[in-house]
Amino acid sequence: MTEPGANTPFVAIACGGTGGHLFPGLAVAEQLTGRGCAVALLISPKEIDQQAVKSTFGMEIVTLPAVALQNHNYFSFAGSFCKSLFAARKCFRRRKPGAVLAMGGFTSAPPVWVGKGFGAKTFLHESNTVPGRANRLLARFVDGAFVGFPEAATRLKARKVTVTGTPVRVQFFSLENPVVLNSVEPARWDARPAKIADCRTALGLEPNRPTVLVVGGSQGASGINEMILSALPLLADHDWQWLHLTGEKDFGKVRAAYATRGLRAVVKPFLVEMDLALGAATAAVSRAGASSLAELAAVRLPSLLVPFPAAADNHQFHNARAFEAAGAARLLKQMSATPEKVTAALNELVENEPARVAMQTALAQRHTPRAAEQIAEIVLQAVARRQETSTTKTHACGCGCAPGRAKHVTS
């Protein structure tokens, strides 16, 4: 990475741990670098983080040795927290950040604490309806907070909370194509047929066959895998094809299940190019992490949401319920997801065109295309105000006083 100039704004974004934290952080980072800002991404050692940042360009990547607090791992959590403090301090000593933005999760707190010590403006973003533990703790100490759902605004005790929506990476916007059917019917949002075909072909799928995308996320893939496999006997006679992202554990089992039934399916343990996956799909079966929902809304993809039941504070259920209440998705709890219910929901999403159009219209209302841009603008404005304040405290008499100290007065 080329060393940025001394006057270039430098922003650190703590966004590691899950795709729900990482991908919105990347979206903001893209906006900041597009404005000539230097950016450091502070991520975790997890494989999803390390794979996702390989395609980034022009950003510094810093891995924090952080681990999540779970299963009473208090000692390992505390040790990794201290190590992350030192790693963040080492990064910020090389170049002092003008701002630190935390996207939530276990990588968030150390950079914010260290950043405040370096005089940086500090911010957080909460994607979910129910804020996570890290953001609830940090909210009292940051200069501002951004939220993806309006419901989260009252649950954060921050100085200032701005409802921005959840940032989505720019590649998802290229799949948008609002088409007005006529003056009476509502607008229909579909990717252009050529783009759908291109996405399917790129993934090894047939270009003209209805496609169901199945993705369980980094934590909850196994539950969705079992749910779909149990429903395959009822779905096997449909002229559909499948794109199934299984996670590493179930990859072989799921691939064998499709092959045994002679179903057209592309099965992968993981896929970085989620824009291709969503662009190829007719409908999706998905967990209800806020980042996933924002991407579904961006491409207007009808979905069956199956919240991860072990998610902290059951936040995925509340996310999914907000989408279902708006008509933007169907909600099915994992514990009650019988093969019959799964089949009925997918039949509606894939085959019922009026229902699809209504859901796409509702998804358009959940899409916030300027989220990343708005966050970047607010952060850079705060950095600029801080620099202006610092400049007014710096004299120009040539006596060598350090910047930031009281203004030298000459007679």
GIJOJO-V916190 format. One record per run of one state. SS is the DSSP state (A for helix, B for strand, O for the rest). FROM is the first residue (numbers start at 1). TO is the last residue. If there is no record, write none. Layout:
ss={SS,SS}
from={FROM,FROM}
to={TO,TO}
//
This chain:
ss={O,B,O,A,O,B,O,A,O,B,O,A,O,B,O,A,O,B,O,A,O,B,O,A,O,B,O,A,O,B,O,B,O,A,O,B,O,A,O,B,O,A,O,B,O,A,O,B,O,A,O,B,O,A,O,B,O,A,O,A,O,A,O,A,O}
from={1,10,15,19,35,38,44,47,56,60,64,74,95,99,103,108,118,121,127,133,139,144,148,150,156,161,164,170,176,178,181,187,190,193,203,211,216,221,236,241,246,251,261,265,269,274,281,283,287,290,300,303,306,312,326,330,332,334,337,339,352,353,367,371,393}
to={9,14,18,34,37,43,46,55,59,63,73,94,98,102,107,117,120,126,132,138,143,147,149,155,160,163,169,175,177,180,186,189,192,202,210,215,220,235,240,245,250,260,264,268,273,280,282,286,289,299,302,305,311,325,329,331,333,336,338,351,352,366,370,392,411}
//
